[in-house]
């Protein structure tokens, strides 16, 4: 066990707390759930920084870090889909969650073929993640019945995030395309 892995495990442990706070029937639960999500985002950055700074990379951390990120984002989006209950919110959430499943499967398949580095995280993927976190933070903080400009800002960020999500997925698929054309079945 090292500091980066402990931070990743802490992020996973925040998930049930996040869900519980999200459903609390108090006016402050919107902001509190946003703060918990922000804390998870900070620990995501911090565990990566600490792993590089302390040279504490482990196979367990390499596996668990992206899982923790995807769990937190997917769960937050599902909760927000329930809160807003509208197609205009559901569509970008579906795009984001669907892309994460596709790219995770693509990375696993490419790793089996020994070509994992051809679908490594790109700059667009990092920008996409930043927009996802910002949009989810804003939408978590927005009380649906009284947050016009905040809600609208969150939706704009969510749609930008979904567009970046599609763009990054296209980049990854294009990088893997030569392998598809060679018939690399599993």
DRENRO-569849 format. One line per field, with one value per residue (C-alpha): residue number from 1; chain; x, y, z. Coordinates in steps of 0.25 Angstrom, whole numbers, padded with zeros to 4 digits. Example, Ala and Ser with C-alpha at 12.3 -4.5 7.8 and 13.67 -1.06 7.14 Angstrom:
residues 2
n = (1/2)
chain = (A/A)
xx = (0049/0055)
yy = (-0018/-0004)
zz = (0031/0029)
end
This chain:
residues 186
n = (1/2/3/4/5/6/7/8/9/10/11/12/13/14/15/16/17/18/19/20/21/22/23/24/25/26/27/28/29/30/31/32/33/34/35/36/37/38/39/40/41/42/43/44/45/46/47/48/49/50/51/52/53/54/55/56/57/58/59/60/61/62/63/64/65/66/67/68/69/70/71/72/73/74/75/76/77/78/79/80/81/82/83/84/85/86/87/88/89/90/91/92/93/94/95/96/97/98/99/100/101/102/103/104/105/106/107/108/109/110/111/112/113/114/115/116/117/118/119/120/121/122/123/124/125/126/127/128/129/130/131/132/133/134/135/136/137/138/139/140/141/142/143/144/145/146/147/148/149/150/151/152/153/154/155/156/157/158/159/160/161/162/163/164/165/166/167/168/169/170/171/172/173/174/175/176/177/178/179/180/181/182/183/184/185/186)
chain = (A/A/A/A/A/A/A/A/A/A/A/A/A/A/A/A/A/A/A/A/A/A/A/A/A/A/A/A/A/A/A/A/A/A/A/A/A/A/A/A/A/A/A/A/A/A/A/A/A/A/A/A/A/A/A/A/A/A/A/A/A/A/A/A/A/A/A/A/A/A/A/A/A/A/A/A/A/A/A/A/A/A/A/A/A/A/A/A/A/A/A/A/A/A/A/A/A/A/A/A/A/A/A/A/A/A/A/A/A/A/A/A/A/A/A/A/A/A/A/A/A/A/A/A/A/A/A/A/A/A/A/A/A/A/A/A/A/A/A/A/A/A/A/A/A/A/A/A/A/A/A/A/A/A/A/A/A/A/A/A/A/A/A/A/A/A/A/A/A/A/A/A/A/A/A/A/A/A/A/A/A/A/A/A/A/A)
xx = (0000/0005/0000/-0006/-0013/-0018/-0024/-0030/-0037/-0041/-0048/-0055/-0060/-0065/-0075/-0086/-0084/-0086/-0099/-0104/-0102/-0108/-0121/-0122/-0135/-0127/-0125/-0110/-0109/-0107/-0095/-0090/-0090/-0083/-0072/-0071/-0070/-0059/-0051/-0051/-0046/-0035/-0031/-0031/-0021/-0013/-0011/-0006/0004/0008/0011/0020/0026/0029/0031/0021/0014/0008/0000/-0011/-0012/-0011/-0023/-0031/-0029/-0037/-0048/-0050/-0051/-0061/-0069/-0070/-0074/-0084/-0091/-0091/-0097/-0107/-0112/-0113/-0121/-0131/-0131/-0133/-0141/-0141/-0136/-0127/-0120/-0120/-0114/-0100/-0100/-0102/-0091/-0081/-0084/-0085/-0071/-0065/-0070/-0065/-0051/-0049/-0053/-0044/-0032/-0034/-0034/-0022/-0015/-0018/-0011/0001/-0003/-0008/0001/-0006/-0019/-0012/-0018/-0018/-0018/-0033/-0036/-0030/-0038/-0051/-0049/-0047/-0060/-0067/-0063/-0067/-0080/-0084/-0079/-0088/-0100/-0098/-0098/-0110/-0124/-0133/-0144/-0136/-0123/-0126/-0112/-0105/-0113/-0111/-0096/-0095/-0103/-0094/-0082/-0088/-0091/-0077/-0072/-0080/-0075/-0061/-0064/-0068/-0056/-0047/-0054/-0052/-0037/-0035/-0043/-0035/-0022/-0027/-0033/-0021/-0022/-0037/-0033/-0023/-0034/-0028/-0040/-0040)
yy = (0000/0014/0028/0029/0015/0020/0032/0024/0015/0027/0032/0019/0020/0034/0028/0023/0036/0044/0036/0037/0052/0054/0048/0056/0064/0077/0089/0088/0074/0080/0088/0076/0066/0075/0077/0062/0061/0072/0065/0052/0060/0066/0052/0047/0058/0057/0042/0043/0054/0047/0034/0042/0050/0038/0028/0019/0013/-0001/-0010/-0009/0006/0006/-0003/0004/0018/0018/0009/0019/0031/0024/0019/0033/0040/0029/0029/0044/0044/0034/0042/0054/0047/0043/0058/0065/0053/0059/0054/0067/0062/0047/0048/0054/0045/0033/0038/0040/0026/0019/0024/0020/0006/0005/0011/0002/-0010/-0005/-0003/-0017/-0023/-0015/-0019/-0034/-0031/-0025/-0011/-0004/0008/0011/0015/0022/0035/0047/0062/0062/0051/0060/0072/0064/0059/0073/0078/0065/0069/0083/0080/0070/0079/0091/0082/0075/0089/0094/0092/0089/0098/0111/0110/0116/0121/0111/0099/0105/0107/0092/0087/0095/0089/0075/0076/0081/0070/0060/0066/0065/0050/0047/0053/0046/0033/0035/0038/0025/0017/0023/0019/0005/0004/-0003/-0014/-0016/-0016/-0027/-0036/-0036/-0044/-0049)
zz = (0000/-0004/-0003/-0017/-0016/-0002/-0009/-0020/-0009/-0002/-0015/-0016/-0001/-0004/-0014/-0004/0004/-0009/-0012/0002/0003/-0011/-0006/0007/0007/0011/0003/0006/0000/-0014/-0010/-0001/-0012/-0021/-0011/-0009/-0024/-0024/-0013/-0022/-0034/-0025/-0020/-0034/-0038/-0025/-0026/-0040/-0036/-0024/-0032/-0041/-0031/-0021/-0033/-0027/-0039/-0036/-0045/-0034/-0036/-0051/-0051/-0039/-0043/-0056/-0050/-0038/-0048/-0057/-0045/-0039/-0052/-0056/-0043/-0043/-0057/-0053/-0041/-0049/-0060/-0049/-0043/-0056/-0063/-0077/-0090/-0092/-0080/-0083/-0097/-0093/-0080/-0089/-0099/-0087/-0080/-0094/-0098/-0085/-0087/-0102/-0099/-0087/-0095/-0107/-0097/-0091/-0105/-0110/-0097/-0100/-0114/-0108/-0114/-0101/-0104/-0117/-0109/-0098/-0091/-0101/-0098/-0103/-0093/-0082/-0087/-0088/-0073/-0069/-0075/-0070/-0056/-0057/-0063/-0052/-0041/-0047/-0049/-0035/-0029/-0037/-0029/-0041/-0036/-0034/-0042/-0056/-0060/-0052/-0058/-0072/-0070/-0066/-0077/-0087/-0081/-0081/-0096/-0098/-0090/-0098/-0111/-0106/-0102/-0116/-0122/-0112/-0115/-0130/-0128/-0120/-0130/-0142/-0134/-0133/-0147/-0153/-0143/-0147/-0162/-0159/-0153/-0139/-0133/-0118)
end
